Amino acid sequence: MTENIQGTFTSEKISKIRWQRDDFDEAKSFLTGSWDNPINSIAYWKFETSEEDETYPVSIFSCPFLGDVTEIQFINKDHFVVSSSHGSVKLLQIQEDPYHKFKEIVSWDSIHQFKTTDQASCTALATFNQDIATVGEDGRINLLAGQQKKPFRVIENADSCSLLCVDFLRHNEIITSNTRGHMKLWDLRNDEDTPATTFMLPDQLKTEATDIAHHPTQRHIVAAGGGDGSLTVWDLRQSTYPISQLMAHDQAISEVIFHPDRPDNIFTCSINGELWHWKNAQGSKLKLETSDTHWLTTRGNSSKINISSLCAPLHKPINSIDIDRSTLLFGCDNEALYVVKDILV
């Protein structure tokens, strides 16, 4: 571990970690969710300052959670959505005054289940303002609104196998992926429960997309982390064939994220305990719409990308990452969370 990395023992495996972002100021608080416990938890953390003028994260409060936490996403500064391996989704509010607690606003119970009525994990969710899309092991897509107690639309048989990922590209369009490596674009304006486009990860990869992320300002640019550790990028305006395929980690990517303000920086973490920072070698002006986007246009060749490891391999899965400005958070199966400071982006 280098000097700019700080670890905090949590006594539980961390499945998700998310900054609570402020519109103007640097984020100073975040959420974690756990997995692999009989009763899991969601915890709210803040940074405090020691007498030596060093900042460190402190758990302010937490609440029990049934099932593994499979995703956490904020829909505004104080409200967030959390999904469960029991097939349920909750909208919660962070309340600090006068009580430190999470207030439940809506609970969508068992919205993912198999035809046998057995529980199916809600494997992922995505948000666009107040709209929420969830996918699960049952191959179903649910569309939720923040104040409605029932899904306003259900695509019952969206896929014949488990769905792993979902992401909003725009208000009326989502992308999903399944365990066979099939990617589907859905136009939500269409009343038909069929995708607008279906495509696959490249045949030579023979893997599934384990996580999907869109470029923060050009949402037609999509990056997918693969079950084989690969990183694949599409420009969905042009074609459903990827414009970049890069072999990355030697095991599955857990999460892939673009830096929200400097999207020429991508971060990936893997179940092999690696955390990587991908940066365009030309500097900070990455123009994705032009042909000089080197790391996006050179298949299989990472010579024009700076790839750096942000920590020594932990030999336990790193499950989740999030970055705000130059500070990155990540959660691991070694029952710890980590803060990486002063990242050059």
C-alpha positions in Angstrom: 0.0 0.0 0.0 1.3 3.5 -0.8 1.0 6.4 1.4 -2.0 7.9 -0.3 -4.2 4.8 0.5 -6.0 4.5 3.8 -7.8 1.3 4.9 -10.7 1.0 7.4 -11.8 -2.3 8.9 -15.6 -2.8 8.5 -16.0 -6.4 9.9 -18.1 -7.3 6.8 -17.6 -7.8 3.1 -18.4 -4.7 1.1 -20.4 -5.2 -2.0 -21.2 -1.6 -2.9 -19.7 1.8 -2.1 -21.1 5.1 -3.3 -20.2 8.8 -2.7 -23.0 11.1 -1.5 -22.2 13.9 -4.0 -22.6 17.6 -3.3 -23.5 19.9 -6.2 -20.6 22.3 -5.5 -18.4 21.1 -2.7 -16.2 18.1 -2.5 -18.0 15.0 -1.3 -17.4 14.2 2.4 -19.8 11.3 3.0 -20.7 8.0 1.4 -22.7 4.7 1.7 -21.6 1.1 1.9 -23.6 -2.1 1.5 -22.5 -5.5 2.6 -23.0 -9.1 1.5 -22.5 -12.7 2.6 -24.0 -12.2 6.1 -27.2 -13.7 7.6 -28.3 -10.1 8.0 -26.4 -7.5 6.0 -26.3 -3.8 6.5 -26.2 -0.4 4.8 -23.9 2.1 6.5 -23.5 5.9 6.3 -20.0 7.2 6.6 -18.5 10.7 7.1 -14.9 11.9 7.2 -13.7 13.3 10.4 -10.4 15.1 11.2 -8.0 13.9 13.9 -5.8 16.0 16.2 -3.0 15.4 13.7 -5.2 17.1 11.0 -5.6 13.8 9.2 -9.0 12.8 7.8 -10.5 9.4 8.1 -13.9 7.8 7.5 -16.2 7.1 10.5 -19.5 5.1 10.4 -22.2 7.4 11.6 -25.1 5.0 11.5 -26.3 1.8 9.8 -29.4 -0.3 9.4 -29.9 -4.0 8.8 -30.7 -5.2 5.3 -32.2 -8.5 4.2 -30.2 -10.2 1.5 -27.0 -9.1 -0.1 -26.8 -5.5 -1.2 -26.5 -5.8 -5.0 -26.6 -2.1 -5.9 -26.8 1.4 -4.4 -27.6 4.5 -6.5 -28.5 8.0 -5.4 -31.4 9.7 -7.2 -30.7 13.1 -5.5 -28.5 14.3 -2.6 -30.4 12.6 0.2 -32.4 9.8 -1.4 -31.0 6.6 -2.7 -32.2 3.3 -4.1 -30.8 -0.1 -2.9 -31.4 -3.5 -4.3 -31.4 -7.0 -2.7 -30.5 -10.5 -3.6 -33.9 -11.3 -2.3 -35.5 -9.6 -5.3 -36.6 -6.4 -3.5 -35.7 -2.7 -4.0 -36.0 0.1 -1.5 -36.0 3.9 -1.8 -34.4 5.4 1.4 -33.8 8.8 2.7 -30.7 9.8 4.7 -31.9 11.7 7.8 -29.2 13.2 10.0 -31.3 15.7 12.0 -32.8 15.3 14.5 -32.2 11.5 14.2 -29.4 9.6 12.5 -31.3 7.0 10.4 -32.5 5.9 7.0 -36.2 6.6 6.4 -37.9 4.1 4.1 -39.9 6.0 1.4 -41.0 3.1 -0.8 -40.3 -0.6 -0.7 -40.9 -2.7 -3.9 -40.9 -6.2 -2.4 -40.3 -9.4 -4.4 -40.4 -7.6 -7.8 -38.0 -10.2 -9.0 -39.0 -13.8 -8.6 -39.0 -17.0 -10.7 -42.2 -18.5 -12.0 -42.0 -21.0 -9.1 -42.4 -17.9 -6.9 -38.9 -18.6 -5.5 -36.8 -15.5 -4.9 -34.7 -14.2 -7.8 -31.9 -11.7 -7.1 -32.2 -8.2 -8.3 -28.8 -8.2 -9.9 -28.6 -4.5 -10.9 -30.4 -1.2 -11.1 -29.9 2.1 -12.8 -31.5 5.6 -12.3 -32.3 8.6 -14.4 -33.5 11.4 -12.2 -36.6 9.9 -10.4 -36.9 6.9 -12.8 -35.4 3.5 -11.8 -34.8 0.4 -13.9 -34.1 -3.0 -12.3 -33.1 -6.3 -13.7 -32.7 -9.7 -12.2 -32.0 -13.4 -12.3 -35.6 -14.0 -13.5 -34.9 -12.2 -16.8 -37.3 -9.4 -16.0 -37.1 -5.6 -16.3 -39.0 -3.4 -13.9 -39.5 0.3 -14.4 -40.1 2.2 -11.2 -40.9 5.8 -10.3 -39.7 7.3 -7.0 -43.2 7.9 -5.4 -45.2 5.0 -7.0 -45.7 1.8 -4.9 -45.9 -0.5 -7.9 -43.8 -0.7 -11.1 -45.3 1.4 -13.8 -44.0 -1.1 -16.4 -42.8 -4.6 -16.3 -41.1 -6.4 -19.2 -41.8 -9.9 -17.9 -39.7 -11.9 -20.4 -37.1 -9.5 -21.3 -34.5 -12.3 -21.4 -34.5 -16.1 -21.3 -31.6 -16.1 -18.9 -30.3 -14.0 -16.0 -29.7 -10.4 -16.6 -26.6 -9.0 -15.0 -26.5 -5.3 -15.9 -28.7 -2.3 -16.8 -27.9 1.3 -17.5 -29.9 4.3 -18.7 -28.4 5.9 -21.8 -31.1 8.5 -21.9 -34.6 9.0 -20.3 -36.3 6.7 -22.7 -33.5 4.2 -23.5 -31.8 1.5 -21.4 -29.2 -1.1 -22.2 -29.0 -4.6 -20.6 -26.7 -7.6 -20.7 -27.2 -11.2 -19.8 -25.1 -14.2 -18.8 -24.6 -15.2 -22.4 -22.9 -12.0 -23.4 -26.0 -10.6 -25.2 -26.5 -6.9 -25.0 -29.9 -5.3 -25.7 -31.0 -1.7 -26.3 -34.6 -1.0 -25.2 -36.6 2.0 -26.5 -39.0 2.6 -23.6 -41.3 4.7 -25.9 -42.1 1.4 -27.6 -45.1 -0.4 -26.1 -43.8 -3.7 -27.5 -41.7 -5.7 -25.0 -39.0 -6.3 -27.5 -35.5 -4.7 -27.7 -34.8 -2.2 -30.4 -31.3 -3.7 -31.0 -29.6 -6.9 -29.9 -25.8 -7.4 -30.2 -23.1 -9.4 -28.5 -19.7 -9.1 -27.0 -17.1 -10.1 -29.7 -17.0 -13.8 -30.4 -13.3 -14.1 -29.5 -14.1 -13.0 -25.9 -16.8 -15.6 -25.3 -17.8 -13.9 -22.1 -20.6 -11.9 -20.4 -20.6 -8.2 -19.5 -20.3 -8.0 -15.7 -20.7 -4.2 -15.5 -21.7 -1.4 -17.9 -21.0 2.3 -17.7 -21.8 5.2 -20.0 -19.7 8.3 -20.7 -21.0 11.1 -18.5 -21.5 13.6 -21.3 -21.7 11.4 -24.4 -24.0 8.7 -23.3 -23.8 6.8 -26.6 -20.2 5.8 -25.5 -20.6 2.7 -23.4 -17.8 0.7 -21.7 -18.4 -2.9 -20.5 -16.2 -4.9 -18.1 -16.2 -8.6 -19.0 -16.3 -11.9 -17.1 -12.9 -12.6 -18.6 -11.4 -9.3 -17.4 -11.7 -7.5 -20.7 -12.7 -3.9 -21.3 -14.8 -3.2 -24.3 -16.1 0.1 -25.6 -18.9 1.0 -28.1 -20.0 4.1 -29.9 -23.7 3.1 -30.2 -24.3 5.9 -32.9 -22.1 4.0 -35.3 -22.5 0.3 -34.9 -23.1 -2.5 -32.5 -19.6 -3.7 -33.1 -17.1 -2.4 -30.4 -14.7 0.3 -31.3 -12.2 -0.9 -28.7 -11.4 -4.3 -27.2 -8.7 -4.4 -24.5 -7.6 -7.3 -22.5 -7.3 -6.1 -19.0 -7.5 -8.1 -15.7 -7.0 -11.9 -15.8 -10.3 -12.3 -13.9 -13.7 -10.8 -14.0 -14.2 -7.0 -13.8 -16.4 -6.2 -10.9 -17.1 -2.5 -11.8 -16.0 -0.1 -14.5 -16.6 3.7 -14.1 -15.8 6.9 -16.0 -14.5 9.8 -13.9 -17.7 12.0 -13.7 -15.7 15.3 -14.5 -12.7 14.0 -16.4 -14.1 11.2 -18.6 -10.8 10.5 -20.3 -10.1 8.5 -17.1 -11.6 5.1 -16.6 -11.3 3.0 -13.4 -11.8 -0.8 -13.2 -11.7 -3.2 -10.3 -11.5 -7.0 -10.4 -12.3 -10.1 -8.4 -8.6 -10.8 -8.4 -8.1 -7.8 -6.1 -6.7 -5.4 -8.7 -7.6 -1.7 -9.1 -6.6 0.0 -12.3 -6.6 3.6 -13.6 -6.9 3.9 -17.4 -5.9 7.3 -18.9 -5.5 8.6 -22.4 -1.8 9.0 -23.0 -2.3 12.3 -24.8 -3.6 14.1 -21.8 -6.9 15.4 -20.6 -8.6 16.4 -23.9 -10.2 13.2 -24.9 -12.6 13.9 -27.8 -14.6 10.7 -28.3 -16.3 11.9 -31.4 -13.1 12.2 -33.4 -10.7 9.6 -34.8 -7.8 10.7 -32.6 -9.3 8.9 -29.6 -6.5 6.5 -29.3 -7.5 4.2 -26.6 -11.0 3.9 -28.1 -10.0 3.2 -31.6 -7.1 0.8 -31.3 -8.4 -2.7 -30.9 -6.3 -4.8 -28.6 -3.5 -2.3 -28.3 -3.1 -0.4 -25.1 0.3 1.2 -26.0 -1.3 4.7 -26.2 -3.1 4.3 -22.9 -1.5 4.9 -19.5 -2.6 2.1 -17.2 -1.6 2.3 -13.6 -2.4 0.2 -10.6 -3.8 2.2 -7.7 -3.0 -0.4 -5.0 -1.0 -3.6 -4.5 -3.1 -6.7 -5.4 -5.3 -7.6 -2.4 -5.8 -11.2 -3.4 -9.5 -10.8 -2.4 -12.2 -9.5 -4.7 -12.6 -5.7 -5.0 -16.3 -5.4 -5.5 -17.1 -1.7 -5.9 -15.5 1.6 -6.7 -16.5 5.3 -6.8 -14.6 8.5 -7.4 -15.2 12.1 -6.6 -12.6 14.6 -7.9 -9.2 13.1 -6.9 -10.5 10.7 -4.1 -11.5 7.2 -4.9 -13.3 4.7 -2.6 -13.3 1.0 -2.9 -14.8 -1.9 -1.0 -13.3 -5.4 -0.7 -14.1 -8.9 0.4 -11.3 -8.6 3.1 -13.8 -6.8 5.3 -12.3 -3.4 4.7 -12.9 -0.2 2.7 -10.2 1.9 1.3 -9.7 5.6 0.4 -7.2 6.5 -2.3 -6.3 10.2 -2.3 -4.6 12.6 -4.7 -5.3 10.6 -7.9 -3.9 12.4 -10.9 -6.8 12.8 -13.4 
